[in-house]
Amino acid sequence: MINSSKRHWLRLVAILAALAVIAAACGGGDSTDTTEGSSETTEGSTETTDGGDTTETTEGGDTDGGDAAGSFETYALGMTSDITTTNYWNYIGPEGTVYNQYVLADTKTSLFGIEYPAIQVVPAAAVGLPAEPVEGDGGWTITQEMRDDMVWSDGTPITANDVAFTYRAVSEAALGGDWLSSYPYTEESNPQLTSVEAVDDTTVVFTFSDRPGLGVWPHNVGVATIMPAHVWEPVLEDALTQEDPAGAMYGADASIDVSAGSTMFDSWEEGAFARNVANDNYSDSGLVHKQFDDGTVQIGDEMFYGDGGGEVVVEFTEGPYLTEQTFSIYADQSAAMLALVNGEIDYWINPLGVSPGLREQGLNADNLSVAVNPTNGMRYLAFNMRKSPGQYKGYRQAVALMIDKEFLTQNVLQGVAFPMYLMVPEGNQKFYDAELAAELEATYKGVSEADRITQAVEALKADGFTWETEPSVDEEGVITYGVGLIDPDGNAVTEQEILAPPASYDPLRATASLWIEGWMENLGIPARANPTDFNTIVAKIWPGVGEEIGFDTYILGWSLGNPALPTFHEAFWHSRNLAEVNDGNNSTGFANDEFDAAADAVLAAQTEEEALEAILTAERILADELPYVVLFDTPITEFYSNDLSYPFTQTLSGLQFNVGFPGTVAK
C-alpha cells in the first residue's frame, strides 16, 4: 500500500508496527480456524478446507472409544473465552456462541442427529429414519415414531410430549435465534410449522402449511433440540404472563434443568471455569456405532444407508467414561497452549485451532498428539445496512474491491489462510461449487491496486458518493488516494469502526482488520480497526429485540452447523430473521426479496440437487449485494493429550465440532 500522502504513510507505519506486535505475541504465526459463532444452528446457532482435501494427521491414528475405553476422573479442557449463559433456551436463542455450545450442547437430544465422520442423518430419540410427509386437508403432516427407552437425567421418560412442549414454548413465547429455524412457527415461515401434537408417548405429529423440503425436514425440525416439559412447563406458564415472555425464558434460572446427553451441567465460576458431570442415566450408554467403507452406518443392531458390506472404518462404544468435564478459561492462546503442554488440561477446545506461532510447541511436546482437518466455516466482514454508508450497495462493493484477499492470505498471513469467495466452504464437497467460486474469484484475483481503485470509485459514484479529494489514477498509473468521502445525501462519512477480535484471541482477524482499515482509508473512507473482546462484539451486534443496532462493520466467523444440507443462508440473511425483530441471525439488516425466495427454495427442495441449485442462486445474490464479504479460512489444527482415546480424529471441523466427544472420549 504505497501512499503519496503523509497521513497515509503514518497509517501504514502504524499498521506495520501493529503487525510486528502480533507476530511477536504469537511467535510469528496466525491462528488457524474458523469461528466462534454459533453452530448455525448456527453466531446462533451455528460455518474450511486445505485445498479441498482432508489433511488430518494423528499420532496413533483414529481410535476406538469402545475397545480402548477406560473410565477416568476428569476430562480437563481449556477455552480462551468464557460462556455467557447456562440457560439452554438462551444458548439456542440470542446467546448462541460456540463456547456456550461446548458446555451445553451435549445435555440435550433431538429426534435425529448427524453421524460423523460419515455426515449422515441417523435416529437419536426417533425410531428409524425420518418419516415421509403426507398431504391432508389441514396441510402436510409427518408422523414420527419415538423410542420408549430414553430418560432424562432425573429418570423421567423422554416422550413425544417433550417435543410438543418445546414447539409450544418456542411459538407462544416467540423465541428467536436458532429456535426460529428449529421450529418455524411464524406466519412468514415457508412452510410454517402450524402444530406439533403428541398422539401418545412415542408418537409425535408435525403439521406444516405446505410440504416441507429437506431443509426443513429433517435438517431443521428433525434435528431440533428437545427440551424437558416436566421441569420447564411451569416456567413457561409464568413467562407467558409477563410483558416479554422470550426474555423471561432466556433469563430463567437454569438450575432446574435436566440432561438427556452423556453429561449434564454442574457449575460455573464466571471468568474461571465451567463444570459438567457424567449423566449416570444416559440412555445410550454402551451403544455401539460402526461405519463401513460402503457408506453403511450401524447403530446397535440397526443398519442405515447400506447392508454393512466392506470394511469397518470407524467403530466406537458410547460412554460416558469420564466422571467430570471441566472447562478452564485462559486469557489468551499462549496461556492455553502452555497449560496443554504442561499437562494441566487434556485438550484445548477452540474454534480457531492452534495458531502457527504456537504449533511448534505442540509438535515438540512428547505428551501431545495432533489432528489437522478441513473446517466447515468462514471468517467474514459484515456491514450494517441499516444506515449510511453501509446501506448503499456501491459502498459495500467498493470496500470488497479494495480487499486483496490473495495478498492478505499469502503475503500478510504467510500462507496459513486461504481466500474464500463462496459462503459454502470447500470442505463441504457435496455443496461446494468450484465453478461458481472461480467465476466470483475472477472479479478480484490478480487485479492491480490501480484497477481496484478505479472500479471502486465507479461503484461509489454510481450510488451518488463524492469526495473532498476524489481517488484517481493518472495515465502513468500514479495513484492519488481519496480524502473525505461524502454520501449521496451530502453528509461526510464519519469514521467507520471495524470491530474485530484482538490478536491474543485471533491474530488472523486482528491483522485483517488493520489492512482493511488501510484499504478503506486509501479510498477516502475514514476507518478505524478496533480490537474488541469477542463477547463484547456479539453483544453489540445482537443487543436484543427492539434495540438499536449501531455497529458500522465487524469481522467475525461462523461455524456453519449441519453440513449434510446447509440451511445457513436462510438463517443468516433472510429478512424474517432480523436481529432487531426476533434476535435472529440476520445481523446486517439485509432484506432482499429475490434472496428470500432463493433461501426458501433451499428449505423447500425435495432433493439435494434442487437444494444445491437454490444455494448457488443465493450465493450469486450475496456476491452481488454483499451484506458480508467472505474473507478466508484455514484448516484447523488441534492438539490433545496422548492419554486420550477418541472415537475418531479425522472429521470435518475437527474434534471441536463434536464438542470434544464428551460421551465417547476415554483414557
VENTAJO-V442874 format. One record per run of one state. SS is the DSSP state (@ for helix, = for strand, . for the rest). FROM is the first residue (numbers start at 1). TO is the last residue. If there is no record, write none. Layout:
SS:FROM:TO
SS:FROM:TO
This chain:
.:1:5
@:6:25
.:26:49
=:50:50
.:51:52
=:53:53
.:54:71
=:72:79
.:80:87
@:88:92
.:93:97
@:98:107
.:108:108
=:109:109
.:110:111
=:112:115
.:116:119
=:120:123
.:124:125
=:126:126
.:127:133
=:134:136
.:137:138
=:139:146
.:147:150
=:151:151
.:152:156
=:157:157
.:158:159
@:160:172
.:173:178
@:179:182
.:183:192
=:193:200
.:201:202
=:203:208
.:209:225
=:226:226
.:227:228
@:229:239
.:240:244
@:245:250
.:251:253
@:254:256
.:257:262
=:263:269
.:270:272
=:273:278
.:279:287
=:288:292
.:293:296
=:297:299
.:300:301
=:302:304
.:305:311
=:312:317
.:318:321
=:322:329
.:330:332
@:333:341
.:342:346
=:347:348
.:349:355
@:356:363
.:364:367
=:368:373
.:374:376
=:377:383
.:384:392
@:393:402
.:403:404
@:405:412
.:413:417
=:418:419
.:420:433
@:434:441
.:442:448
@:449:462
.:463:465
=:466:469
.:470:471
=:472:473
.:474:478
=:479:480
.:481:481
=:482:486
.:487:491
=:492:492
.:493:495
=:496:500
.:501:506
@:507:522
=:523:523
.:524:526
=:527:531
.:532:533
@:534:541
.:542:552
=:553:559
.:560:567
@:568:573
.:574:574
@:575:577
=:578:578
@:579:582
.:583:585
=:586:586
.:587:592
@:593:604
.:605:607
@:608:625
.:626:627
=:628:633
.:634:635
=:636:641
.:642:644
=:645:645
.:646:653
@:654:657
.:658:665
=:666:666
.:667:667
